[in-house]
Amino acid sequence: MVSKDYGYGIFSTVSKLYVFGIYEPSKRKAWQKLWDKIGSDARKWRFEARRIKTHPNEINKKQPKQKVRLMGDIADYHVDQFTSGKWGSSNNKKRRDSTMAITNTDTKVITGKVRLSFANVWEPKSINGGDAKYSTSILIPKTDKNTMKKIKAAVEAAKELGKNEKWGGKIPKNIHTPVRDGDEEADEKGEAYEGHYFLNASSKNKPGIVDRNREEIIDTTEVYSGCYVRVSINFYPFDTNGNKGVAVGLNNIQKWEDGDFLGGRSRAEDDFDDLDGDDGEDDFLN
């Protein structure tokens, strides 16, 4: 209960009314009450904690009747949408997208168990004369619905970012997207791509590489084309020489387990047997 001669309410700059019936003794407590009611959605709308001398419901009643009716409908609509979880529905996608700030969290993905191919993760390499980068192809099993769901959401977030910052307020038609179907390219890239989606990720900065216990790996033979890992990647929009789309940045790698080398290379321990005690001094030249 507010004991002062004033308190703090949550004002919506959209509805021009105080919403959610919040009336707290401090601005911090008013914000906390808002977060208790609607969680992180509090930051997606233009809410303000304002100092007031009476309960917000009394202030709202003093608005002109017509305005109270119209604005009250909007406020009730906000409450219904937030509390029912309807902001996630397709009917409200455009409204949500137009107001939601895209953050690095929205465009970042930590995958499940995936496989590396064409892995250049220890030394940067220039491709077709471009800047030297660390890069790898990432093979994602088509059965990994969770990783693909996260990737799809991150791609959509990157498109929204591009619309607002690079593409003049709208998403171009037929833009490049990073996810490709391995089954369609297995004849060219190899049977390891069958049953997988794949994407290419790169970075000018060397990725962090750790083991299952999150200890840094420094042995360059430990992570290679064909091994299984988890990767941290981020999706971002680009507009280069008229080409527009979404690309993938390579952040970090966690080794999961060994796998067969891709590209024809084999491991030394697989090529050789243990040597016996015989030192092999037979002279076959004499």
C-alpha positions in Angstrom: 0.0 0.0 0.0 1.3 3.5 -0.9 1.7 5.6 2.3 3.1 8.8 0.7 0.9 11.5 -0.8 2.1 10.3 -4.2 3.1 7.0 -5.9 4.1 5.7 -9.3 1.9 4.2 -12.0 2.7 2.7 -15.4 1.7 5.0 -18.3 1.3 3.7 -21.8 2.3 6.2 -24.5 0.2 4.2 -26.9 -3.1 4.2 -25.1 -2.4 7.5 -23.3 -3.7 5.9 -20.1 -2.3 4.3 -16.9 -2.4 0.6 -17.4 -2.5 -2.6 -15.3 -3.8 -0.8 -12.2 -0.2 -0.5 -10.8 0.3 2.0 -8.0 3.5 1.6 -6.1 5.6 3.8 -3.6 8.7 3.9 -5.9 9.5 3.8 -9.5 11.6 0.6 -9.1 8.6 -1.2 -7.5 6.3 0.0 -10.2 8.6 -1.4 -12.9 8.9 -4.7 -10.9 5.2 -5.0 -10.7 5.0 -4.5 -14.5 7.6 -7.2 -15.0 5.7 -9.5 -12.6 2.6 -9.1 -14.8 4.0 -9.3 -18.3 7.6 -10.4 -18.1 10.1 -9.3 -20.7 7.3 -7.9 -22.9 7.5 -4.8 -20.7 10.4 -3.6 -22.8 8.7 -4.1 -26.1 6.1 -1.3 -25.6 6.4 2.3 -24.7 5.7 2.1 -21.0 6.8 4.8 -18.6 6.8 4.8 -14.7 5.3 8.2 -13.8 4.8 9.9 -10.5 1.1 10.5 -9.6 -0.8 11.8 -6.6 -3.8 9.4 -6.8 -4.5 5.9 -8.0 -4.2 5.6 -11.8 -7.7 4.3 -12.2 -9.0 7.6 -10.8 -6.8 9.5 -13.2 -8.2 7.5 -16.1 -11.8 8.3 -15.1 -11.1 12.0 -15.4 -10.4 11.6 -19.2 -13.2 12.8 -21.5 -15.8 10.0 -21.9 -15.2 9.5 -25.6 -11.4 9.3 -25.0 -11.8 7.0 -22.0 -14.0 4.6 -24.1 -11.5 4.5 -27.1 -8.3 4.5 -25.1 -9.8 2.2 -22.5 -10.5 -0.3 -25.3 -6.9 -0.1 -26.4 -5.6 -0.5 -22.8 -7.9 -3.5 -22.3 -6.7 -4.9 -25.6 -3.0 -4.6 -24.4 -3.9 -6.3 -21.1 -5.7 -9.1 -22.9 -2.9 -9.7 -25.4 -0.1 -9.6 -22.8 -1.8 -11.8 -20.3 -3.1 -14.4 -22.7 0.1 -14.8 -24.6 -1.5 -13.8 -27.9 1.4 -11.6 -28.9 3.0 -14.8 -30.2 0.2 -15.5 -32.6 0.5 -14.9 -36.4 -2.4 -12.4 -36.2 -0.2 -10.0 -34.2 3.1 -10.7 -36.0 3.2 -7.4 -37.9 2.3 -5.4 -34.8 5.0 -7.2 -32.7 7.7 -6.9 -35.4 7.1 -3.2 -35.9 7.8 -2.4 -32.2 10.2 -5.1 -31.1 13.8 -4.1 -30.8 16.0 -6.8 -32.4 19.0 -7.7 -30.1 22.0 -9.9 -30.4 20.2 -12.5 -28.4 17.5 -12.7 -31.1 20.0 -13.5 -33.8 22.3 -15.8 -31.9 22.0 -19.6 -31.9 23.6 -22.4 -29.9 23.2 -25.6 -31.9 22.7 -29.1 -30.8 25.1 -31.8 -32.0 26.3 -30.9 -35.5 29.2 -31.9 -37.8 31.9 -29.7 -39.3 32.9 -29.8 -43.0 35.5 -27.7 -44.8 36.7 -26.6 -41.4 39.2 -23.8 -41.4 38.9 -22.9 -37.7 42.6 -22.8 -36.7 44.0 -20.5 -39.3 42.2 -17.9 -41.4 42.0 -18.6 -45.1 41.2 -16.3 -48.1 38.6 -17.6 -50.5 38.5 -16.2 -54.1 40.9 -13.4 -53.1 38.7 -12.1 -50.3 39.6 -11.2 -46.8 41.2 -14.1 -44.8 38.6 -15.6 -42.5 38.0 -18.6 -40.2 35.2 -20.6 -41.6 33.4 -23.9 -41.7 30.3 -25.6 -43.1 27.9 -26.8 -40.4 25.9 -30.0 -41.0 22.6 -30.1 -39.0 20.7 -33.4 -38.9 17.2 -32.9 -40.3 15.9 -34.7 -37.2 17.2 -31.9 -35.0 14.0 -29.9 -35.0 15.0 -27.8 -32.0 18.1 -26.4 -33.6 16.3 -25.7 -36.9 13.5 -23.9 -35.0 16.1 -21.6 -33.4 17.8 -21.0 -36.7 14.6 -20.1 -38.4 13.7 -17.6 -35.7 17.2 -16.1 -35.9 17.0 -15.7 -39.7 13.7 -13.9 -39.4 15.1 -11.6 -36.7 18.1 -10.8 -39.0 15.6 -10.0 -41.8 13.8 -7.6 -39.6 17.2 -6.0 -38.6 18.0 -5.7 -42.3 14.7 -4.2 -43.1 15.2 -1.4 -40.5 18.9 -0.8 -41.0 20.0 -1.8 -44.5 17.1 -2.4 -46.9 15.1 0.8 -46.8 12.3 -0.3 -44.6 11.2 -3.5 -46.4 12.5 -7.0 -46.9 13.6 -7.6 -50.6 12.1 -10.4 -52.5 14.3 -13.5 -53.2 17.0 -12.5 -50.8 19.8 -14.9 -50.0 19.2 -17.1 -46.9 22.0 -19.2 -45.4 20.3 -22.6 -44.9 20.6 -25.2 -47.7 19.4 -28.7 -48.2 22.2 -31.2 -48.0 20.2 -33.9 -49.9 20.0 -31.6 -52.9 23.8 -31.1 -53.0 25.0 -34.5 -51.7 26.2 -35.6 -55.2 28.6 -32.6 -55.3 29.6 -32.4 -51.6 29.5 -36.0 -50.5 27.3 -38.5 -48.8 27.9 -36.9 -45.3 25.5 -34.2 -46.4 22.6 -36.6 -46.9 19.9 -36.2 -44.3 21.2 -32.8 -43.2 20.6 -29.1 -43.7 23.8 -27.1 -43.8 25.0 -23.5 -43.7 28.4 -21.8 -44.0 29.7 -19.6 -41.1 32.8 -17.4 -41.0 34.5 -14.7 -39.0 37.6 -12.5 -39.2 38.1 -13.3 -35.5 39.4 -16.7 -34.4 36.6 -18.8 -32.7 37.0 -19.9 -29.2 37.4 -23.7 -29.2 36.7 -25.8 -26.0 36.2 -29.5 -25.1 33.2 -31.1 -23.3 34.4 -29.6 -20.0 34.7 -26.2 -21.5 38.5 -26.4 -21.3 40.3 -24.6 -24.2 41.6 -26.9 -26.9 45.0 -26.0 -28.3 45.8 -29.2 -30.2 44.8 -28.3 -33.8 44.2 -32.0 -34.6 41.3 -32.2 -32.2 38.8 -30.2 -34.2 38.6 -31.0 -37.9 36.3 -31.7 -40.8 34.2 -34.6 -39.8 34.2 -34.2 -36.0 31.0 -33.5 -34.0 30.5 -30.3 -32.1 28.2 -27.7 -30.9 28.6 -24.2 -32.3 27.7 -20.7 -31.3 26.7 -18.6 -34.4 25.0 -15.4 -35.1 22.9 -14.3 -38.1 23.2 -10.8 -39.7 21.9 -9.0 -42.7 24.1 -7.8 -45.5 23.9 -5.6 -48.6 27.0 -5.9 -50.7 27.2 -4.7 -54.3 23.5 -5.1 -54.7 23.4 -8.5 -53.1 21.1 -8.7 -50.1 20.6 -11.4 -47.7 21.4 -13.0 -44.3 24.8 -14.4 -43.5 26.2 -16.4 -40.6 29.0 -15.4 -38.2 31.1 -18.0 -36.4 31.5 -17.4 -32.7 32.6 -20.4 -30.7 33.0 -24.2 -31.0 32.6 -26.9 -28.4 33.8 -30.4 -29.4 31.3 -33.1 -28.8 33.1 -36.2 -30.1 35.3 -37.5 -32.9 34.0 -38.6 -36.3 35.4 -39.9 -39.6 37.4 -37.4 -41.4 35.7 -35.7 -44.3 37.8 -35.0 -47.4 39.8 -38.3 -47.6 42.1 -37.6 -44.7 42.6 -40.3 -42.0 43.9 -40.2 -38.5 47.4 -41.6 -37.8 46.1 -43.9 -35.1 43.7 -45.4 -37.6 46.4 -46.0 -40.2 48.9 -47.9 -38.1 49.0 -50.9 -35.7 51.1 -50.9 -32.5 54.7 -51.7 -33.2 56.1 -54.9 -31.7 59.4 -55.1 -29.8 61.3 -55.9 -33.0 63.2 -52.8 -34.0 63.0 -53.9 -37.7 66.7 -53.9 -38.4 66.5 -56.3 -41.4 68.5 -54.9 -44.3 66.4 -55.4 -47.4 69.0 -53.7 -49.6 71.7 -56.3 -49.0 
